[in-house]
Amino acid sequence: MAALLKSEEEKSELLPAMVLEGDPLHGKLLPINSQRSCDCKPSHLNCMTAKEWLKSQLGVWQFYYEKRDVRDKKVHPATFPIALAKKVIELFSHSGELVLDPFVGSGTTLVAASDLNRNAVGFDLKREYVQLCSERLQENTNMFNHAAQISIQDDARNISYYLEEESVSLIWTSPPYANLLNRKRKNKSRRNRKNEQLGKIEQYSNDERDLGTLALDGYSEAMGDIFERLLPLLRPKGHCVINVPDMWWENQRITIHVSLVEELRKRGFELRNIIIWDRTNVVNRIGIFGWPSNYITMGVTFEYLLDFWRPE
C-alpha cells in the first residue's frame, strides 16, 4: 500500500499547475491522486484533534486576511480569505485527499490546499484567472506539500470529464452570485473608500456560459444542473460547502442561499449545516442604510456557508 501511495503521489507531482484550452490534458481524465496520506482511522472525517473539532462546532466563524490574500477587486471582484478555505478543507478532508473547486476564481482554494497537503483541482472559464491561480501557486512554496494543485480553464459543466466517480472528498467553492454583481456600486459604504469601486460594475465576464450573467431563477437551475453532475464524483458522505451571501436589490432581499438549498436538495444533496461567516471584523466604513424608516441588515457583514453531503 505504501508503494502504491508513493506511486500515486509521484504521478500527481508530475501534473502541471494549470491546463488551458488546447493543452494536451484539456478535457481528459487527470491522473491525480485522491487517497489519504495520513494514518487516521477510516471512519474519521478529518485529521483534527478533539480540541480542534470542538472549536469548529461553533456555528459562527470569523477570519482575517493575510498578505497572500487577493484584496484588489480589479484583480477579482469577489474573493475570500485563505484562512476560510483552510478551515473548510481541514474540517472535511484528510491529507492527500482530493478537493474540488468548480469556480476557482483567484485560486484561494488551491493555495489553501497546498498549505494543507491536499490534492486539488479548480475550474474557471477565464484564462486570466487560471493563470493567476498558477502564479499564486508558484509563489506559495511549501516544502511539506507533496500533493498536486491544478487550475483548469473550462466550464464547470465539463468537470466530469476530468475526474473519476467517487474520487472527490470535498467540493468547496464560492460561486458567482447570479447577475447581482452586474450593477453599478451605489451603496454609501463605498463612497469614501479608496478602492475605486463607486460606480463600477463587478462582473466576472460577458461569456454566455458565465453564471454571473444569469437572473436568479435561471441561475439556480444552472447551479442545480452543475452540481447534479458533480454528485457522482463525490464520495458517499463527502461534503459540499458553498459560500454565498444574500443581497438587497431594489428594496427586496434576494435570498440566494434559500434558492440554492432548495435546488441542491432536489438534485440529491442533503443539507447538513448552515454556518455563518461573520465578516464584521473585516468590514469598515459601513454606511447608514434605511434610517430612519426602513430597517436593513447589512449583507456585507455576514455570509452563509451551506454544508451539504452526498447521502450513502
N, C-alpha and C positions, 0 to 999 in steps of 0.2 A: 504493500500500500504506500509506504514512504517513497519508494522508487517511482510509483505511478504519479503521486502528487508532485514530485520533483520534475517529472517529465511535463506535466500539465503547466507548472509554473514556468518552465523554460519556454514552452510554446507561447504563453501569454506575454513573456518578456520580449519576444520577437515581433509582436504586433506593433504597428505604427501608432503614433499618438493621435493621428487624425486620418479620416478617409473622406476624400472629396469626390464629387461626381466625376466619373471617368476613371477613377483609380481601380486597380485590379480587384480589390476586396469589396468594391461598392456593389450592394445587392446580394452579397454572398454570405454563407454561413461562416461566422467567425470562430476560429479555433481558440476560444478564450476559456480559461479555467473558471469553474463555478463551485469547486469543492472547498470545504473548510480546511484551513491550515492550522487550526488550533486544536487543543486537546479537550475541548468541552464535551460534556455528555450529549448524546444525540437528542435528548428531549429538551435541552436548553435552548431558549430563544436567542440568546446572545452571550457574549463573554463577560457580562457585568458581574460584579460582586453584589452581595445582598444590600450593602450600603448604597452602592450606585443605583441599584434597582429602586430602592426606597425613595431616593431623591427624584427619580424620573416619574414617580406616580403622581406627583403634583400636577394638576391639570392646567396650570398657567405657567408658561415659560418666558424667561427673559434672556436676551443675548446682547453682546456688544460686538461691534465691528472691530476688525484689526487692520493692520497695514496692507495685508494681502487682498483684502476685500475690494471689489469694484464698487465705487460710490458715485462715479460720474455718470449721470443719466444720458450724456451724449454718447457714451460707450455702450450702455444698455439701459433701457428705461425702467426695468423692474428687476432688482437684484435682492438677494437675501444673504445674511452673514454666513461665513464658513462655519461658525460655531453652531448655527442651527442645523446645517446639513450634517455635521459630525454627530450631533445629538441623536438625530433620527437614524443615521446609519449605525451608530453604536447600539441603539436600542433594538433594532430589528434585523441585525445580521451578525454573522461571525467573520472573523479574519479569514480572508481568502475567498469568501463567497462573492456572488455577482450582484451588483446594484445597477439598476436601470433608471435613467432619467430621460423620458420621452421628449422633453422640451428643455434642453440643457442650457440654452442661452449663453451666459458669460462663462459657464464651466465650473461654477462653485461646487456642484456635486462631485465632479471629478477631482478637484483639489482636495476636498474632504476625504474622498475615497483613498487618495494617495497617502494622506496623513495616517489613515487607519488600516492600510494594507488590505483594501478591498478591491477586487476587480470591478470595473465599472465601465458602462457604455452610455454615452449621451448622444441624442439626436437633435439636429436643428436644420431648418430649411436654409438659413442664411450662411453663406460661405464665410462671411466676416466673423460670425460668432464661433464657428467651428475652428477657424484659425486662431481666434482669441483664446479658446479653450486650450489649444495646443501650446500656445505661447505661455499661458499661465502654468501649465503642467511642467514645461521645460524650466521655468523659474522656481518651481516648487520641488527642490531636491530633498529627498527623504531616503536616507541610507537603509531604513527598515522596510521600505516599500518593495516587495517582490511580486506585486500584482500589476496588472495592465489597466490603464485608463485610456479610453479611446473616444474621441468625438467624431461623429459621422454626419455628413451633410446629406440628409434625406428626410422625407416626410415620415412623421410618426406612424402613419398608416402602413408603412412598409417594414416595421421593425421585426415582424415575424420571419422575414427572410434571413435575418442575421443571427437569431438566437434559437437554441433548441427548446422544446417544450419542457416545462418544469425545471429550467436551469436558473431562473432568477429568484433570489431570496427576498429582494426588496425593490419595489418601484417607489421612487421618491422624486417629486417634481413640484415646481411652481409654474403652472401653465399660463398661457395668455388669458386675459380676463375678458373674453368676448371682445366687442368693439368699444369697451368702456374707456380705453386709453386714447381712442381716436377722437379726441375733442380738445379744444384749447383749454389750457390751465387758467382758471379764473379765480380759484379759491384764495381767500385772504391770507392763508397760512404761507403762501409762496411769494407774496408781494415784496417782502423785504429781504428775501433770500438772495444770495449771490450765485445761485446755480443756473441762472438764465432760463428758468422753467416757465415763468409767467407768459401766457400766450402761446406756448409751444404745444405741439401735438406729439404725444409719446407713443406712437405706433411702432410696431416691430418692422412691418414691411407691407407692401401692397400686393403681395403674392396671393392669388385667389385661394390657395391651399392653407393660408395662414389663418388660424383660429381667431387671431386678433382682429380680423375684418368682419366677423360674423355677429349678427344680433343674438341676443341671449337664447332664444328658442332654438335657433339653428346651431348655436354653439354647444348647447347641452347635448343635443342629438349627436353632433360630430364627436364630442368628447366620449359619449357612450359608445359610438362605433369604434373609436380608437382603443378604449380600454377593454372592450369586449374581445378584441383581437389580442390584447396583451394578457388576458386572463390565463390562457393555456400555457404561457411562458412562465407564469408564476408558480412556485411550488405550493402544494397544499399547505394552508395556514401561513403562507408567505404574505407579508404585509404590503400594502399600497398606501402611501401617505401623500396627500395632495394639499398644498398650501394655497389658499385663496382668501381674499377679503370680500366683504360686501361693499357696495358703493351707493352714493346718492347721485341720482340723475333726474334733473327737472323736478326736484322736490319729492322724488319717490325713492324708496330704499330698494335697490336691486340685490336680491338675495342669491348671489351666485352659489354660496355653499349649500343652500337648500336644493337648488336645481341639480347640483352635482350629486348630492346624496341620493336623491330620488332616481336619477338616471343610472348611477352605478349599481344601485340595488336591483334595478330592472335587468341589468346585464350580468348578474351573477355574483357580484361582490357583496360582502357582509360588512356593514359599518360596525366597528368595534369601539372607537373612542373619538371624541372631538376635543382637541387641545387648543387652548387659546395662546397665541403668540402675543404677549403683552409688549408693545413697542413704545410704551411711554418713556422709557429710558433713552431712546434714540431719536425721538421726535422733538423738534424745537420750534418755537415761534408759532404756536397754534393760534389761529385767528378765532374771533367770536362769531360763530355761525348760528343763525336763527334767533338770536337775542333781540327783543325780549319776549317774542310771542311764539316761536317755533323751535321746540327742543330737538336738537340733532346730535346724536353721539358721533364722535369723531372717528371715521373709518380708518384714518391713518394711524390711530393709536393701538389698534389690535387687528389681528388676522386669525383665520382658522387653519388648523392642521387636521384634516379629515383622515382618520386612520381606518382603512378597510383591510380585510384579508380575503384570501381565496378559501372558501369552506372546503373541508375534506370531501 
